[in-house]
């Protein structure tokens, strides 16, 4: 059971919460755009965005193919059905190997993965 005081608000357009919530328009940038603006030699990403993980990965396609960051990915199937499979598919197509970090979650439909480029599989964080 989750507490009503947790910070797990979901604003992905596929969720019921989003449909009923007041809208605030904000400017955002993809990871590809941010990484284009800065020079990163080594990168570790933690992606935990309450169901919008696939959106983040789609906005990082260039980053995934060039910089090849190691990724700690938290999927939220409990908020957006199919997001876990979509994320793992995106990462697999980008040449990543993903391993479950901990399968003892308190909330069903949440899973954490360590994803490393297959060409870098032996140097995982």
N, C-alpha and C positions, 0 to 999 in steps of 0.2 A: 504494500500500500504506500502511496506517495503522500507527502505532506502538502497541504494547500499553500505552504510557504516556500516551496522549492522554486528555483529559478528556471523552470523548464517550459517557458512560454514558446508556443509554436506559431510561426508566422508564415510557414510554407503555404502557398496558395491552394494546395491539395487538401488541407485540413479544414475541419468544420470550424475550428477556432478562428482561422483566418477569415472565413466567410462572414462571421458575425462581429468581428472586431473593428473598431474605428481604424481608418487608414491614415498612415503618415508616410508621405513620400520622402525617401532619403536617397542620396546619391551613393552608389556603391561602385566598387571596382573589382574586376576579376583578379584572381591570383596571377594570371598571366600578365595583366596590366601592371600590377604592383611589382612583380619581379622584373619586368622590363624597365621600370623606373629605377631599380636598385640593382646592384651587382652582388649576388649571393654565390659564394663558392660551394658551400655546404649548407644543407637546409633540412630541418626536421619540422614537419607539419603535424599539428594536433587538430583534427577536424571533428568537432562535436557541436553540431548546429541543429539539433532537435528535428531531424527529418529532412533537412535541406542538403544533406551530404552530397548527393548526386549532382546538385546544382553547383556546389563548390568544385567538385572534380571536373565537371564539364567546363568550368571557367579556368581550368588549370591544365588543359591538354598540352599546350606548348611546354609548360613547366615540367610536366610528367615525362615528356620525351627528351628534354634537354638537360635540365638541372638534376632530374631524377632524385627528388627528395625521399627520405624515409618518412613514413606516415603512420601516425597513431590515429586510427579511424574509429569513431563511435557511431554505429548505425542505430537508427530509431525506427524500426519496423512498427513499433507500437503507435507511432504518429502518422507515418506514411507507408502504406502497404507497398511492398516491392522495392523499397529503397536499398535494403541490404543486398539483394541480388543485383540490382542495377549498379551499385557501387563496386561490388566485386567483379562484375563484368567489365566495367570501365577500366579498373586497375589491371585486370588480367589482360585485356587488349593492349594496355600500355606496357606490358612486360613486367608486372609486379607479382610477387608471391605474398599472399596474406595468410597469417596465422592467428587463430583466436588467442587473445591475451588472457581472458578470464571468462569462463562460462557460468559463473555463479552470481548472476545479476539479481538484484532485488526486484526489478521491474521486467516482466516478460516482454520480449520484443526489442530489447536493447542488447547490443553485442559490441565488444571492442576487439579491434584487430591491430596487429603490427604488420604493416605492408612495406616490403623492401623491393627495390628493383632486382629482378632475377640475375642481372649481371653483377649485383652487389650483395647477393644473398648471404654471404659469410661475414659481412661486416655490419650486421644489424645492431641497432642501438642496444 
